[in-house]
Amino acid sequence: MARVMKGVSFNTDDEFDKKLLNYIEKRGMFSKVIKRLIEKEMNGVINSKVNVVTAQIEQKEIDLPKQVELPVKKGPSASKFI
């Protein structure tokens, strides 16, 4: 029986790679998991070409217009505006 073996490397200095490695080591059946992921991608269940975009919100200080005090009308006719 002929077998082809492909290796997958994990960088243990990289948090993402370390998280993946820890997960698969606890789960086991590495080869089976990889084969099922390939099968799902072939069948269109998952799309490996999806780009993940991380948005960063930049906080900026802005100058707001200064408050302006409006003149208050005083006198007998002022009460009709209130």
HUMOLIN-V576426 format. One line per field, one symbol per residue. ss: DSSP state (2 for helix, 1 for strand, 0 for the rest). psi: psi as a letter, one per 40 degrees, with the letter a starting at -180 (. if undefined). A space follows every 50 residues. Layout:
ss=???
psi=???
This chain:
ss=00000000000000222222222222200222222222222200000000 00000000000000000000000002222220
psi=hhihhhihihheehdddddddddddddafdddddddddddddeediheeh hhhhhhhhhihihiiiihhihhhiadeddee.
